[in-house]
Amino acid sequence: MAAHVGASRTPQEVMEHYVSMYIHGNLGKACIPDTIPNRVTDHTCPSGGPLSPSLTTPLPPLDISVAEQQQLGYMPLRDDYEIEYDQDAETLISGLSVNYDDDDVEIELKRAHVDMYVRKLRERQRRKNIARDYNLVPAFLGKDKKEKERAARRKVTKEEKELRLKLRPLYQFMSCKEFDDLFENMHKEKMLRAKIRELQRYRRNGITKMEESAEYEAARHKREKRKENKAAAAAAAAAGGAKRGKEDGRDGEFAAIEHLPGFELLSDREKVLCSSLNLSPARYVTVKTIIIKDHLQKRQGIPSKSRLPSYLDKVLKKRILNFLTESGWISRDAS
């Protein structure tokens, strides 16, 4: 109408003129009755009703690019996804209609369907709130906005990461801040328990003042350092002796079995085993073949009776079975 009148009148002036002259003026009073017959009843639900739009509080749209919206199937103006939780929830009420000839049972059935649909909507919104609260969408896209804040925090150890994974089911019952507070309190408890154990150790060693603890810790550090040096020296001496024994040929640790038949078929660990058991390589290969064959037949469901050699006593059999289990030749249930 304003475009038809021209630039001499603004749209606001045109609207005020129309309302005053044609609605509230004489023409409106003559044409519009005070009580309008057959007025359509407003059946929309009030705020907070079963199907009210205020049932789920809308969240602000995600701040992501258009390409990321397409990747997620996200519609920012509706704060919806193309695929929602329980995608077929709307089928519960899509075919419902209220008829005048419905009996009480049909009405209660339709109300039950509406109630089921409302619960599904609430669960859908709850999951959205969890995803928004814990920044799951930015984390999925690889651009967590709290990365700088996390960098400023203390470094999380491997044990704490495993603990977070164990406590992950609590996410749905707690907000992000509540969960972080719980985790920090658990970390404080762990540190306090460690400090209590440390103070108890001081007391057992006769230390009653914190000034004395520094001297005690320095002396304990020196003792542990000396133990480590002794252990390293012993390991180096043992390695040197083993190397010299290997260079000496017959005088080495495999001198007793290195010239026996089948020695070249053994691995280094199997050579050590045969040497420690004083078992010839040929006998070990025979026992190993029988055990593995019986194990395979047992796994295939074929009944078999083990016929181990007579020279294999219980101790040797147990040592060989443990070795084959640790090496992965047979499973633990077979041993």
Secondary structure by P-SEA (a helix, b strand, c coil): ccccccccccaaaaaaaaaacccccaaaaacccccccccccccccccccccccccccccccccccaaaaaaacccccccccccccccccccccccbbbbccccaaaaaaaaaaaaaaaaaaaaaaaaaaaaaaaaaaaaaaccccaaaaaaacccccaaaaaaaaaaccccccccaaaaaaaaaaaaaaaaaaaaaaaaaaaaaaccccccaaaaaaaaaaaaaaaaaaaaaaaaaaaaaaaaaaaaacccccccccccccccccccaaaaaaaaaacccaaaaaaaaaaaaaaaaaaaacbbbbbbccccccaaaaaaaaaaaaaacccccccc
